[in-house]
């Protein structure tokens, strides 16, 4: 039997199966499950603290949410299109586990501000992870520059020999690029680090919620100030995709040089066998597949940015399903 929709109150007939499949996003947004549960636990604690729901029900809900997280992690919970998105899956499973009390978790909250919070929590971690990876890459480049501090190679303009330069100087040019990349990500983090929950569908909630308490539980230093903007804003996603696209552009340039330098025409470097593949018909070949694939994957990251900009360019306020 299909799961009861949270929004099904005014409908007398079930959604067509084709519509359920077409509108479902759970195959993609299931990666938000940890953030959805974390945000729901904070929301539930606030509801109890504000005496909007009984404390005993809050504890029951939180215990069940933690169990659901483990069920998802262990692949014990089926993810089907009838659940539409990860929020509905978790909430329907919660009601199965604890009964009608589980439905109280949705009090003073809309899926609109819920998903805004999930994306914000996800982005914070993604930015931290990206900055750490960029730092590691910079560190490796610095180590290589120090190791080959006296090595010269031709410097190029127009891909023609121009002036001799230090190999270390050339590598440090990429370090500068990645330093700027790190700064862009860190700047983006400052704008992501504002808590949107409490905006409701677009106009807040009549319940006496404590948004700052939820923000404190989730390590946010501030809350958003305009509810309409809170549920319709995706600027930080666009910023993240833009900063990521620039990182990939820098990586692609670096990989292009690795490919050129490892060719028989240049012979500046040799890439380890452990990072290359061969040819089934030409056994003498050693192909720089890893830098080639990084160069190729750059287009996907560019595409993500253009897709988001195109989705957002003509959306009226506030929430629209395009944002899914």
ABEGO torsion letter per residue (X at the ends): XBBBBAAAAABABBBBAAAAAAABAAAAAAAAAAAAAAAAAAAAAAAAAAGABBAAAAAAAAAAAAAAAAAAAAGABBBBAAAGBAAAAAAAAAAAAAEAAAAAAABGBBAAAAAAAAAAAAAAAAAAAAAAAAAAAAAAAAAAAAAAAABBBBBBBGGBBBBBBBAAAAAAAAAAAAAAAAAAAAAAAAAAABBABGAEAAAEBABBBBAAAAAAAAGBABBBABAAAAAABAAAAAAAAAAAAAAAAAAAAAAAAAAAAABAAAGABBBBAAABBBBAABAABBBBAAAAAAAAAAAAAAAAAAAAAAAAAABBOBBBAAAX
